[in-house]
C-alpha cells in the first residue's frame, strides 16, 4: 500500500465497490426493491432485537420485500456482534441456497455482522453476498471493508476484504428518527473519531479522504448540537448521516486495519467492558488528540481542523492541536456525553490490561502515555 506524503504532497486513492447511496426521508420505501440484484432475488434481514421489537421498521422492510423477495429475518444481533449470535445468523443464511442478498438494519453491529456473514459465504461457497444497508446510527460501519465481531473470549476481532463494503447504502431519516438520542449523538462522536484519526492515517490520501474528513468535522460540530435540540428535524438527521459517510468512506480501499490510537483504545474498552463504541470515542478522543499533539506530523494534520470548527489557527501546530482536543471536550459537554470509566465500573486495576491491549506492549513510552491517559479517565 502506498503511503501518503504531505511534503511533497503525494499519494494514492482507491475507490470501493459502492454502487449507490440514497439519502433523505422514505429512501428505503422508494428505492429498496429497485436495487435487489435480480427480479428473483431473495433477501435475508440482519438486525437487532430493539429495532425488531420496539419499532415498525423491520416489519416495513419485510412488507416491502413481500413473500417474493423475503427469505427470513435474524433479530438477535447484540452489541459488539457476539460470535454466538453471528454463528446462528450465518447458519440461517448459508442454509438457504436461494439467498443472494443481505439487508442490514441498525448500527455497527448488524452491519458488521452482515459483512462477516458475506465473508463466511465466500469462504464456504466461493461467493460474496450482495449487501444493502440501512444504517440507523452514525457509526459509519457501512463505509469500511472490515467486519468486526466479538470472539468467545470477549475480544474484538475482525475479517477484511474489499468485497465486504456494501453495494448500496440507504440513509433514511425515517429510520434514524427511531434511534435513542444518546446512541445517536455518541455515534456521531464515533464519526468524529474516524475523521480525526484519518487525518494522520499513513495511507490516507489528501483527496478525497482528508478533504472529506475536514468537511465531516465541520458538519458534525455544527449539526450534532442542533440535532440534540431538535431531534426530529429530518434535515439535521440527514446532514449528520452524510457527515458520518464523509468521515470514513473517503478512505476507500486505503484503509488497512485499525485507524489509530483512539480506535485501539476503543476496542480495548468496548467489548471487554461492555461500553458502546460511541461512548468509547467520547472517553478517548480528546485525550488522544492532546497526546498526538506531541508528534509534529500528527499535530500538523490535527491543526488543520480549527478553521473548519470556527476557530483560527495560530501557526503553532502543537498548540493548535491541543486546542482541537479542548474543542472536542466542549462539544461533549454541550451534548451531555462527558463520562468517565468509573461510570462503566472500570477501575484502576484494569489500567495495565487496557494499556497492553491498546498498544500491543507491556512497557515503553507509548504504553506509559496510554496508561496515564486511561488513569485520567477514571
Backbone torsions as a table, in degrees:
resi	resn	phi	psi	omega
1	UNK	NA	131.0	179.4
2	UNK	-73.9	125.5	175.2
3	UNK	-81.3	146.6	177.1
4	UNK	-81.4	160.3	179.1
5	UNK	-135.4	138.9	176.8
6	UNK	-92.2	-27.4	-178.3
7	UNK	-139.6	93.0	4.0
8	UNK	-78.9	161.4	-179.3
9	UNK	-73.8	112.4	-179.1
10	UNK	-157.2	160.1	179.2
11	UNK	168.5	-168.5	-178.4
12	UNK	-144.4	138.8	171.8
13	UNK	-124.5	135.1	-179.9
14	UNK	-122.9	121.4	-177.2
15	UNK	-75.0	168.4	-178.5
16	UNK	-104.4	-173.2	-178.7
17	UNK	-90.4	8.3	178.5
18	UNK	-54.0	130.1	-179.1
19	UNK	-102.8	-32.4	-175.9
20	UNK	-154.7	142.2	172.4
21	UNK	-129.7	119.3	175.7
22	UNK	-108.8	147.4	175.8
23	UNK	-146.4	150.7	180.0
24	UNK	117.4	165.2	-177.9
25	UNK	-57.5	138.8	174.9
26	UNK	63.8	22.4	178.3
27	UNK	-58.8	-38.8	-178.3
28	UNK	-64.7	-48.6	-178.5
29	UNK	-61.0	-37.0	-175.9
30	UNK	-77.9	-33.0	-164.8
31	UNK	-125.9	-7.6	-173.1
32	UNK	-58.8	-53.6	-173.7
33	UNK	-63.6	-32.8	-177.3
34	UNK	-70.3	-12.7	-178.5
35	UNK	-109.0	9.8	168.6
36	UNK	-66.5	146.9	-174.3
37	UNK	-59.8	-32.2	-179.7
38	UNK	-152.0	170.3	180.0
39	UNK	-68.0	-18.0	-179.6
40	UNK	-106.9	10.6	-176.0
41	UNK	-60.8	144.6	173.2
42	UNK	-115.5	127.0	-174.7
43	UNK	-114.7	139.6	177.6
44	UNK	-114.5	129.9	-176.3
45	UNK	-92.9	133.1	176.4
46	UNK	-115.7	121.5	-177.9
47	UNK	-156.5	-176.2	179.1
48	UNK	-108.8	168.0	-174.6
49	UNK	-67.6	-33.8	-178.1
50	UNK	-63.1	-47.7	178.7
51	UNK	-64.2	-38.1	-177.1
52	UNK	-72.1	-37.4	-172.4
53	UNK	-98.2	-24.8	-174.1
54	UNK	-107.2	-6.3	178.4
55	UNK	-134.3	170.0	177.7
56	UNK	-98.9	8.9	-171.3
57	UNK	-67.4	-44.4	-179.2
58	UNK	-65.5	-40.8	176.5
59	UNK	-61.6	-35.1	177.7
60	UNK	-63.2	-45.4	179.6
61	UNK	-64.9	-41.4	177.8
62	UNK	-59.8	-40.9	-179.5
63	UNK	-70.5	-34.0	176.2
64	UNK	-64.2	-41.3	179.5
65	UNK	-68.5	-42.3	-179.2
66	UNK	67.5	174.8	-179.1
67	UNK	-58.3	-27.4	-177.3
68	UNK	-65.7	-38.3	-172.0
69	UNK	-115.7	-14.3	-175.0
70	UNK	-89.4	116.0	-178.7
71	UNK	-97.2	-19.0	-178.8
72	UNK	158.5	171.2	-179.4
73	UNK	-141.5	133.1	173.2
74	UNK	-111.4	122.3	-171.2
75	UNK	-116.7	18.4	-172.9
76	UNK	-117.8	25.9	173.9
77	UNK	-70.9	126.0	-176.1
78	UNK	-104.4	173.4	179.2
79	UNK	-56.0	134.8	-179.7
80	UNK	69.0	12.4	172.9
81	UNK	52.0	71.0	179.6
82	UNK	-63.3	142.2	-171.9
83	UNK	-66.5	-29.7	-179.7
84	UNK	-61.6	-45.7	178.5
85	UNK	-70.8	-35.3	176.9
86	UNK	-62.1	-42.4	177.9
87	UNK	-62.0	-42.9	-179.2
88	UNK	-63.0	-44.7	179.0
89	UNK	-64.6	-40.2	179.5
90	UNK	-60.6	-43.9	179.1
91	UNK	-60.0	-39.5	179.7
92	UNK	-64.8	-41.0	-177.2
93	UNK	-73.7	-50.6	-175.1
94	UNK	-72.3	-16.0	177.0
95	UNK	-78.4	-7.3	180.0
96	UNK	-119.5	102.6	-175.8
97	UNK	-67.6	-10.9	-179.9
98	UNK	-79.2	-16.1	-175.8
99	UNK	-75.0	123.2	175.7
100	UNK	-121.7	-2.0	-173.1
101	UNK	-139.0	137.9	170.6
102	UNK	-110.7	138.5	173.9
103	UNK	-121.1	109.7	177.6
104	UNK	-93.9	135.6	179.0
105	UNK	-128.2	119.5	178.0
106	UNK	137.5	-152.0	-178.7
107	UNK	-96.1	-150.1	-173.0
108	UNK	-63.3	-35.1	-175.8
109	UNK	-67.4	-50.4	175.5
110	UNK	-62.7	-37.4	-179.0
111	UNK	-67.3	-47.6	178.3
112	UNK	-64.6	-35.8	178.6
113	UNK	-63.6	-42.8	177.9
114	UNK	-61.9	-40.3	177.4
115	UNK	-63.8	-41.2	-179.8
116	UNK	-66.2	-37.7	177.3
117	UNK	-64.3	-41.2	177.5
118	UNK	-62.4	-39.9	177.7
119	UNK	-62.4	-42.9	178.7
120	UNK	-66.3	-35.7	175.6
121	UNK	-60.2	-42.5	178.2
122	UNK	-62.3	-42.8	-179.1
123	UNK	-65.4	-40.2	-172.3
124	UNK	-93.7	-29.5	-174.5
125	UNK	-120.4	-6.3	177.1
126	UNK	81.9	15.8	179.2
127	UNK	-152.7	140.8	175.6
128	UNK	-80.9	159.1	177.8
129	UNK	-97.8	145.5	174.2
130	UNK	-65.6	138.0	-173.9
131	UNK	-128.7	119.6	171.2
132	UNK	-109.5	128.7	-178.4
133	UNK	-121.0	141.4	178.0
134	UNK	-122.2	87.2	-176.4
135	UNK	-70.6	141.5	176.9
136	UNK	-119.1	4.0	172.7
137	UNK	-128.8	-175.1	-178.4
138	UNK	-108.9	25.5	-175.5
139	UNK	-74.6	-20.9	175.8
140	UNK	68.0	23.8	176.5
141	UNK	-61.0	-24.6	-179.5
142	UNK	-68.3	-8.5	-172.6
143	UNK	-98.8	-1.1	-173.8
144	UNK	-122.2	163.8	177.3
145	UNK	-91.8	10.5	-176.9
146	UNK	-107.0	135.8	175.0
147	UNK	-116.5	112.0	-179.5
148	UNK	-99.9	143.8	174.7
149	UNK	-153.0	169.8	-175.2
150	UNK	-102.6	123.8	-177.2
151	UNK	-80.3	-176.7	-175.7
152	UNK	-62.2	-23.6	-179.9
153	UNK	-89.3	3.1	-179.5
154	UNK	80.5	17.3	-178.5
155	UNK	-104.4	138.5	177.7
156	UNK	-75.4	125.2	177.2
157	UNK	-127.7	175.0	-175.8
158	UNK	-155.1	161.2	167.5
159	UNK	-124.6	159.5	-177.1
160	UNK	-147.5	145.4	175.8
161	UNK	-168.9	141.9	179.0
162	UNK	-56.2	-25.6	-178.7
163	UNK	-82.5	2.3	-179.8
164	UNK	-86.8	-15.8	177.5
165	UNK	-67.8	128.9	-178.3
166	UNK	-56.0	146.5	177.3
167	UNK	-76.9	-28.7	-176.3
168	UNK	-135.6	129.4	174.5
169	UNK	-115.2	133.1	177.8
170	UNK	-124.9	104.9	176.0
171	UNK	-90.1	97.3	-175.4
172	UNK	-110.5	111.9	-178.2
173	UNK	-62.9	-24.6	176.3
174	UNK	-60.8	-37.3	177.7
175	UNK	-76.8	-44.8	-175.4
176	UNK	-65.2	-25.6	179.2
177	UNK	-61.0	-21.8	-178.2
178	UNK	-82.2	-8.6	-176.9
179	UNK	-75.9	131.0	176.5
180	UNK	-55.2	142.5	-170.6
181	UNK	-60.3	-42.3	-177.9
182	UNK	-63.1	-40.3	177.9
183	UNK	-65.0	-42.5	179.8
184	UNK	-60.7	-51.0	-176.3
185	UNK	-68.9	-40.5	-178.1
186	UNK	-68.5	-34.3	175.6
187	UNK	-72.5	-21.9	170.3
188	UNK	-63.7	-36.3	174.8
189	UNK	-69.3	-30.9	174.2
190	UNK	-61.6	-43.6	175.8
191	UNK	-61.8	-39.7	176.3
192	UNK	-58.6	-41.7	177.7
193	UNK	-59.9	-45.2	177.1
194	UNK	-56.4	-49.9	-174.1
195	UNK	-63.5	-41.8	179.6
196	UNK	-65.1	-48.2	-173.4
197	UNK	-74.0	-23.1	174.2
198	UNK	-69.3	-27.7	-178.9
199	UNK	-61.0	-32.7	179.0
200	UNK	-112.2	17.8	175.9
201	UNK	-73.7	133.8	-169.8
202	UNK	-58.2	-35.1	-176.1
203	UNK	-103.5	9.5	178.9
204	UNK	-72.1	126.7	-178.9
205	UNK	-82.1	157.1	177.9
206	UNK	-64.4	-46.9	177.4
207	UNK	-126.8	132.9	0.1
208	UNK	-89.6	-3.3	-166.8
209	UNK	-58.9	-63.5	-173.0
210	UNK	-68.4	-36.0	177.6
211	UNK	-64.1	-39.1	176.9
212	UNK	-65.8	-40.0	179.6
213	UNK	-62.1	-42.6	-179.9
214	UNK	-64.8	-39.7	175.7
215	UNK	-64.4	-42.6	178.8
216	UNK	-59.8	-43.2	179.8
217	UNK	-60.8	-42.6	177.8
218	UNK	-60.0	-46.2	-178.2
219	UNK	-68.1	-39.7	-179.8
220	UNK	-65.9	-42.7	178.0
221	UNK	-64.1	-34.0	-178.4
222	UNK	-80.0	-44.3	-167.2
223	UNK	-97.4	-17.7	174.4
224	UNK	-62.5	-48.6	176.3
225	UNK	-62.8	-37.9	179.0
226	UNK	-64.6	-40.0	-179.3
227	UNK	-70.0	-30.5	175.9
228	UNK	-62.9	-38.8	-179.1
229	UNK	-78.9	-32.5	-179.8
230	UNK	-129.2	75.5	-172.2
231	UNK	-66.3	-17.6	179.9
232	UNK	-99.0	5.4	179.2
233	UNK	-74.2	107.7	-172.3
234	UNK	-71.9	-24.4	173.7
235	UNK	-66.7	-42.4	177.4
236	UNK	-63.6	-42.8	179.3
237	UNK	-58.3	-47.6	-177.4
238	UNK	-66.5	-40.3	177.8
239	UNK	-62.1	-37.0	177.4
240	UNK	-70.7	-35.9	175.8
241	UNK	-61.9	-42.2	178.9
242	UNK	-69.4	-34.6	175.7
243	UNK	-64.8	-40.7	176.0
244	UNK	-58.9	-45.2	177.9
245	UNK	-58.5	-47.0	-178.3
246	UNK	-67.8	-22.0	-178.5
247	UNK	-69.7	-20.5	-171.9
248	UNK	-139.9	-30.7	-175.5
249	UNK	-63.7	-29.5	180.0
250	UNK	-60.8	-15.8	177.2
251	UNK	-65.2	-24.9	-180.0
252	UNK	55.7	-138.4	177.8
253	UNK	-89.5	6.9	179.1
254	UNK	-75.4	-16.8	-176.8
255	UNK	-78.0	118.8	179.7
256	UNK	-127.7	105.4	179.6
257	UNK	80.6	-164.0	-175.8
258	UNK	-66.1	158.2	-175.8
259	UNK	-76.8	-56.7	-174.8
260	UNK	-168.6	-166.9	-172.8
261	UNK	-63.9	-39.7	179.3
262	UNK	-62.3	-40.4	177.6
263	UNK	-68.8	-39.8	178.3
264	UNK	-60.8	-41.8	175.4
265	UNK	-65.1	-37.2	178.8
266	UNK	-61.4	-40.6	177.6
267	UNK	-68.7	-35.6	178.7
268	UNK	-68.4	-27.4	-178.3
269	UNK	-96.7	-30.2	-169.1
270	UNK	-67.7	-77.7	-177.2
271	UNK	-61.7	-46.1	-176.4
272	UNK	-62.4	-29.2	-175.2
273	UNK	-118.5	7.6	176.3
274	UNK	67.3	30.9	179.5
275	UNK	-96.7	125.7	177.7
276	UNK	-58.1	144.7	-174.5
277	UNK	-63.3	-30.6	175.4
278	UNK	-60.4	-41.9	-179.5
279	UNK	-73.6	-28.8	176.2
280	UNK	-63.7	-37.1	177.7
281	UNK	-66.6	-35.4	175.9
282	UNK	-62.7	-35.2	-179.4
283	UNK	-74.6	-35.9	-167.3
284	UNK	-104.7	-34.5	-166.2
285	UNK	-60.7	-50.0	-177.9
286	UNK	-58.3	-41.9	-178.8
287	UNK	-68.9	-38.6	177.9
288	UNK	-64.2	-40.5	178.3
289	UNK	-59.3	-43.7	179.1
290	UNK	-66.4	-36.9	177.0
291	UNK	-64.8	-43.4	-179.6
292	UNK	-65.1	-22.1	179.8
293	UNK	-62.1	-18.7	179.0
294	UNK	-74.8	-15.9	178.5
295	UNK	-98.3	122.7	-171.8
296	UNK	-60.5	-43.5	-178.8
297	UNK	-66.6	-42.3	178.9
298	UNK	-66.8	-42.2	-179.7
299	UNK	-61.5	-37.4	178.6
300	UNK	-59.4	-41.8	-179.8
301	UNK	-72.6	-43.5	-179.0
302	UNK	-64.0	-37.6	-179.0
303	UNK	-61.7	-24.8	179.4
304	UNK	-62.5	-19.4	-175.8
305	UNK	-69.1	-33.0	-169.6
306	UNK	-51.0	-50.6	-179.2
307	UNK	-62.7	-22.7	-179.1
308	UNK	-83.1	-8.0	176.4
309	UNK	-121.0	23.5	171.4
310	UNK	84.9	19.0	179.4
311	UNK	-124.8	154.5	-179.8
312	UNK	-94.2	144.8	176.2
313	UNK	-79.0	146.2	179.3
314	UNK	-91.7	-17.1	-173.8
315	UNK	94.3	-5.5	176.8
316	UNK	-108.1	102.2	-169.4
317	UNK	-59.2	-43.3	-178.1
318	UNK	-62.0	-46.6	179.3
319	UNK	-63.7	-39.8	-179.1
320	UNK	-67.8	-38.0	178.2
321	UNK	-64.6	-39.6	177.1
322	UNK	-62.7	-37.5	177.5
323	UNK	-64.7	-33.2	176.0
324	UNK	-62.3	-43.8	176.4
325	UNK	-57.6	-41.5	177.4
326	UNK	-64.5	-38.9	178.8
327	UNK	-64.4	-36.6	177.2
328	UNK	-67.0	-40.6	175.3
329	UNK	-57.5	-45.7	179.9
330	UNK	-62.2	-40.2	177.9
331	UNK	-62.4	-43.4	178.6
332	UNK	-60.6	-41.4	177.8
333	UNK	-63.3	-42.5	179.3
334	UNK	-61.4	-38.2	-177.0
335	UNK	-84.8	-5.7	-178.0
336	UNK	72.2	31.4	-175.1
337	UNK	-112.5	6.8	177.2
338	UNK	-69.2	135.0	-173.3
339	UNK	-153.3	172.1	177.4
340	UNK	-131.4	164.7	178.3
341	UNK	-66.8	-29.9	178.5
342	UNK	-65.5	-24.0	174.5
343	UNK	-62.5	-20.7	179.7
344	UNK	-113.2	20.5	175.9
345	UNK	61.2	33.3	174.2
346	UNK	-99.8	119.9	-174.5
347	UNK	-109.0	175.2	-172.0
348	UNK	-60.8	-29.2	-178.5
349	UNK	-68.3	-9.5	179.0
350	UNK	-91.4	-5.6	-176.5
351	UNK	-57.9	-47.2	179.5
352	UNK	-60.3	-41.4	-179.9
353	UNK	-63.0	-46.8	-178.9
354	UNK	-64.6	-44.5	-177.7
355	UNK	-65.8	-39.5	178.0
356	UNK	-64.0	-44.6	-178.1
357	UNK	-66.4	-36.9	-177.4
358	UNK	-75.2	-29.6	-174.4
359	UNK	-110.3	-8.1	-175.2
360	UNK	57.0	35.4	178.5
361	UNK	-151.9	167.5	179.9
362	UNK	-118.2	1.3	178.9
363	UNK	-164.6	173.2	178.6
364	UNK	112.8	173.5	-174.8
365	UNK	-61.8	-47.2	-179.1
366	UNK	-64.9	-42.7	178.2
367	UNK	-56.4	-46.7	-178.4
368	UNK	-62.9	-41.2	179.0
369	UNK	-65.0	-41.6	179.6
370	UNK	-67.7	-41.0	177.7
371	UNK	-60.0	-40.1	177.3
372	UNK	-66.6	-39.9	178.2
373	UNK	-61.3	-47.0	-178.6
374	UNK	-64.2	-42.9	179.1
375	UNK	-59.9	-35.2	179.9
376	UNK	-69.3	-15.7	179.4
377	UNK	-98.4	3.5	178.6
378	UNK	-73.1	NA	NA
